[in-house]
Amino acid sequence: MEATSKKLILLFVFDKMATPLAKDTVLDLVAQDNQWLTYIECQQLLDELLDTYLLFAKKTNDKSYYSITGDGRECLANFYTRIPSSLRDEITRYTRENRLQYRKKQEYFSDYQKNPDGTYTVILKITDGGNIVMELKLAVPNRRAANRIYNNWVNKAAQAYGLLYETIID
Protein backbone atom coordinates (compact mmCIF):
# COMPACT_ATOMS: atom_id res chain seq x y z
CA MET A 1 0.00 0.00 0.00
CA GLU A 2 1.35 3.43 -0.89
CA ALA A 3 2.24 6.11 1.67
CA THR A 4 -0.62 8.40 0.60
CA SER A 5 -3.20 5.68 1.25
CA LYS A 6 -1.69 5.02 4.67
CA LYS A 7 -1.94 8.70 5.56
CA LEU A 8 -5.56 8.68 4.42
CA ILE A 9 -6.26 5.67 6.64
CA LEU A 10 -4.93 7.57 9.63
CA LEU A 11 -6.97 10.66 8.75
CA PHE A 12 -10.04 8.45 8.31
CA VAL A 13 -9.54 6.98 11.79
CA PHE A 14 -9.31 10.47 13.32
CA ASP A 15 -12.43 11.52 11.44
CA LYS A 16 -14.40 8.49 12.63
CA MET A 17 -13.23 8.72 16.25
CA ALA A 18 -14.40 12.37 16.33
CA THR A 19 -12.36 13.26 19.42
CA PRO A 20 -8.76 14.28 20.14
CA LEU A 21 -6.58 11.22 20.64
CA ALA A 22 -3.38 10.76 22.63
CA LYS A 23 -0.47 9.23 20.73
CA ASP A 24 -0.60 6.00 22.74
CA THR A 25 -4.33 5.69 22.01
CA VAL A 26 -3.70 6.15 18.27
CA LEU A 27 -0.94 3.55 18.31
CA ASP A 28 -3.12 1.07 20.22
CA LEU A 29 -6.10 1.64 17.95
CA VAL A 30 -4.34 1.55 14.59
CA ALA A 31 -1.33 -0.72 15.11
CA GLN A 32 -1.94 -2.95 18.12
CA ASP A 33 -5.68 -3.63 18.38
CA ASN A 34 -6.07 -3.58 14.60
CA GLN A 35 -3.37 -4.09 12.03
CA TRP A 36 -4.39 -1.22 9.78
CA LEU A 37 -0.83 0.18 9.94
CA THR A 38 2.37 -0.94 11.61
CA TYR A 39 3.59 0.74 14.78
CA ILE A 40 6.56 2.35 13.00
CA GLU A 41 4.44 3.54 10.06
CA CYS A 42 1.92 5.08 12.43
CA GLN A 43 4.63 6.98 14.32
CA GLN A 44 6.10 8.29 11.06
CA LEU A 45 2.75 9.19 9.53
CA LEU A 46 1.65 11.13 12.62
CA ASP A 47 4.75 13.32 12.28
CA GLU A 48 4.23 13.80 8.55
CA LEU A 49 0.56 14.70 8.96
CA LEU A 50 1.52 17.23 11.64
CA ASP A 51 4.19 18.74 9.38
CA THR A 52 1.65 19.19 6.57
CA TYR A 53 -1.03 20.62 8.94
CA LEU A 54 -3.49 17.82 8.25
CA LEU A 55 -3.33 16.99 11.97
CA PHE A 56 -3.03 19.36 14.90
CA ALA A 57 -1.38 18.53 18.23
CA LYS A 58 -2.42 20.17 21.48
CA LYS A 59 0.16 19.68 24.21
CA THR A 60 -0.97 19.32 27.81
CA ASN A 61 0.99 18.60 30.97
CA ASP A 62 2.36 15.23 29.94
CA LYS A 63 0.77 14.29 26.60
CA SER A 64 -0.07 15.56 23.16
CA TYR A 65 -3.59 15.12 21.81
CA TYR A 66 -4.02 14.92 18.05
CA SER A 67 -7.01 16.10 16.04
CA ILE A 68 -7.78 16.26 12.36
CA THR A 69 -7.69 19.81 10.95
CA GLY A 70 -10.05 21.40 8.44
CA ASP A 71 -7.40 20.84 5.76
CA GLY A 72 -7.17 17.21 6.87
CA ARG A 73 -10.94 16.78 6.48
CA GLU A 74 -10.84 18.42 3.06
CA CYS A 75 -7.98 16.17 1.95
CA LEU A 76 -9.85 13.12 3.22
CA ALA A 77 -13.07 14.19 1.47
CA ASN A 78 -11.21 14.52 -1.83
CA PHE A 79 -9.20 11.28 -1.69
CA TYR A 80 -10.96 8.84 0.69
CA THR A 81 -11.69 6.52 -2.26
CA ARG A 82 -8.00 5.57 -2.22
CA ILE A 83 -8.77 3.62 0.96
CA PRO A 84 -10.28 0.25 -0.01
CA SER A 85 -14.03 0.28 0.71
CA SER A 86 -13.77 -2.91 2.78
CA LEU A 87 -11.20 -1.21 5.04
CA ARG A 88 -13.33 1.95 5.30
CA ASP A 89 -16.27 -0.21 6.36
CA GLU A 90 -14.13 -2.08 8.90
CA ILE A 91 -12.76 1.16 10.40
CA THR A 92 -16.23 2.72 10.54
CA ARG A 93 -17.73 -0.33 12.25
CA TYR A 94 -14.85 -0.75 14.70
CA THR A 95 -14.69 2.90 15.73
CA ARG A 96 -18.46 3.09 16.19
CA GLU A 97 -18.42 0.00 18.43
CA ASN A 98 -15.29 0.92 20.42
CA ARG A 99 -15.11 4.74 20.52
CA LEU A 100 -16.36 4.98 24.08
CA GLN A 101 -13.87 2.40 25.39
CA TYR A 102 -10.93 4.28 23.85
CA ARG A 103 -12.18 7.57 25.29
CA LYS A 104 -12.53 6.00 28.72
CA LYS A 105 -9.04 4.54 28.48
CA GLN A 106 -7.48 7.90 27.78
CA GLU A 107 -9.74 10.10 29.91
CA TYR A 108 -10.10 8.03 33.10
CA PHE A 109 -6.88 7.53 35.07
CA SER A 110 -6.41 5.52 38.26
CA ASP A 111 -3.42 4.53 40.33
CA TYR A 112 -2.61 3.72 43.95
CA GLN A 113 0.38 3.83 46.24
CA LYS A 114 1.24 2.47 49.65
CA ASN A 115 1.60 4.98 52.48
CA PRO A 116 4.21 4.73 55.27
CA ASP A 117 1.49 3.76 57.80
CA GLY A 118 0.39 0.73 55.70
CA THR A 119 -2.74 2.33 54.25
CA TYR A 120 -3.09 3.13 50.55
CA THR A 121 -3.88 6.29 48.62
CA VAL A 122 -5.90 5.84 45.44
CA ILE A 123 -5.57 8.61 42.83
CA LEU A 124 -8.48 8.98 40.42
CA LYS A 125 -8.67 11.46 37.55
CA ILE A 126 -10.98 12.42 34.74
CA THR A 127 -9.45 14.40 31.91
CA ASP A 128 -10.86 15.98 28.78
CA GLY A 129 -8.37 16.57 25.99
CA GLY A 130 -5.58 16.43 28.53
CA ASN A 131 -7.13 18.97 30.90
CA ILE A 132 -7.95 17.63 34.36
CA VAL A 133 -11.70 17.87 34.98
CA MET A 134 -11.60 16.11 38.34
CA GLU A 135 -8.89 14.67 40.58
CA LEU A 136 -9.74 12.72 43.68
CA LYS A 137 -7.47 11.08 46.26
CA LEU A 138 -8.93 8.50 48.60
CA ALA A 139 -7.23 6.97 51.63
CA VAL A 140 -8.18 3.30 52.02
CA PRO A 141 -7.17 0.79 54.70
CA ASN A 142 -5.62 -1.94 52.53
CA ARG A 143 -4.36 -2.99 49.11
CA ARG A 144 -7.49 -5.02 48.37
CA ALA A 145 -9.70 -1.92 48.66
CA ALA A 146 -7.22 0.14 46.62
CA ASN A 147 -7.10 -2.48 43.88
CA ARG A 148 -10.90 -2.76 43.77
CA ILE A 149 -11.30 1.02 43.34
CA TYR A 150 -8.50 1.04 40.75
CA ASN A 151 -10.21 -1.68 38.70
CA ASN A 152 -13.71 -0.16 38.96
CA TRP A 153 -12.75 3.40 38.02
CA VAL A 154 -12.95 3.10 34.23
CA ASN A 155 -16.53 1.84 34.36
CA LYS A 156 -17.71 4.02 37.25
CA ALA A 157 -15.92 7.36 36.67
CA ALA A 158 -18.75 9.10 34.80
CA GLN A 159 -21.32 7.99 37.36
CA ALA A 160 -19.10 9.06 40.29
CA TYR A 161 -18.47 12.44 38.67
CA GLY A 162 -22.19 12.96 38.07
CA LEU A 163 -23.12 12.10 41.66
CA LEU A 164 -20.41 14.30 43.11
CA TYR A 165 -21.29 17.20 40.83
CA GLU A 166 -25.01 17.00 41.63
CA THR A 167 -24.33 16.74 45.35
CA ILE A 168 -22.06 19.78 45.37
CA ILE A 169 -24.23 21.92 43.10
CA ASP A 170 -27.44 21.40 45.14
N, C-alpha and C positions, 0 to 999 in steps of 0.2 A: 504494500500500500504506500502511496506517495506521501510526502511530508505535508502537503496541502490538505489532503484528506484527513490526516491525523490531527491537524490543527482544527479542522472543522468538527471532528468528533469531540474534541475537548470543548469547543465553543457550544456545541449542541448539548453537551452534558450540563454546562453552566446555565444555558437557557432553560433546560427542563427542570433543573433543581430550583431555580427561581429564588435563590438566597445566596448571600456571600458564603464562600467556603474556605476553610483553613486549608493550608497546603497538605497537611497529613490526611484530612478528610478527602481531598481530591485524589491523592495517591491511593488511599484505601478503596475508594469508589471505582476508579478507572483501572488501576493496575492490579490490586490485590483481590478485591471481591469479584471483579469482572476482569476479563483479560482483553479489554478493548484496546489498551495500549500497554507497553511495558513500563516498568517503573522509571527507567532511564529516559525513555522517550517522553514520558509525562513531565518529568523534571525539566527537560530541555524545552519542550513545547510551552510550558508555563512561562519560562523566561522570554522566549521568542514572542509570545502573544502579548506579554507586558511591554516589550520593546517596541512593538508595532501599535500599541494603544488599543488593542482589541480586548484586552483584559485590564482591569484596574486593581491595584493592591492598596488596601487600607491597613496601615500598621497600627497595632495596639500594643499594649504593654509587652507581651511576649510572643505574639503571632502576627502574621499577615493574613488578611482575609481577601480573597479574590472575587471579583464580580465581572460579568461581561459588560462591556461599554456599549454605547449606542452604535459606534463604528463596528464593534464586534457583532452586534445583532444584524446590522445592515449587511455585513460580509456574509454572515450565516444565511440570511434570507436570499442572497443572490446565488450562493453556491452550495446550499445544503444537499442538492441532488447528487453531489460527488460522494456523499456518504451512502453506502448501499442501503436500500429501503428496509431490508431485513434487520440491519443493525440499528437504523433509526427507530424501528418498531420495538426492538429489544431494549434500547436505552429509554425510550418513552415509557414502556411498561415497567421497567425496573425502577426508574426514578419515581414514578407515580406511587408504586407499592412501598418504596423504602425511604422516601424523602424525610418523613418524620423521624425515623430511626437515626439517620445521619445528622439531622439537626439536633436531636437530643444528645447524641454522642459528642458533638462539638460545643453545645451550649450548656450542658449540665455536667459539672465537675464535682467529684467527691474524692476525699482522701482522709486518712486518719494517722495519728501519731501517738506514741506512748509518752505519757507524762512521767516526771521523776517520782511521783507518788503512786504509780501503778495504774492510775486511771488513764483514759484515752480521750483525746480531743479529735472530734470529727469535723472536717472543714467541708462545707457544702457551698457551691456557687451556681448561679445562673448567669449566663452572659448572653449578650445579643450583639453579634458582629464584633466580638472582642471586648465590648464594654460590660463591666460588671453591673448587673441589674440588682442582684442580691447576693450577699455573702453572710453565711451563718456558721458559727462555731458552737458545737455542743460538747459538753463534758459528759462522758459516760463512764460507768464503773468498770467495764471490762472490755476485752478485745472482741468477745462474741457480740456484744451490743454494737460496738463500733463497726464491725464487719457487716452486720445486718443492715445498719443505716447506710453504709457505703454501697452495698448491693441493691438496696431499694431506691436509692436517690434518682436514678435515671427514669424510673417509671412513676415516681411520686413527686418529682420536683414541681411540676406545674400545679398540681393539686395543693401542695404545701404552700407555694407562693400565693395562690389564690386565697386560701384560708387565712394566711397571715395578713395579706393586704386588706381583705374585708374586715378582719378583726381590728386592725389598726385604724382604718378609715372611719369605722362607725363610732 
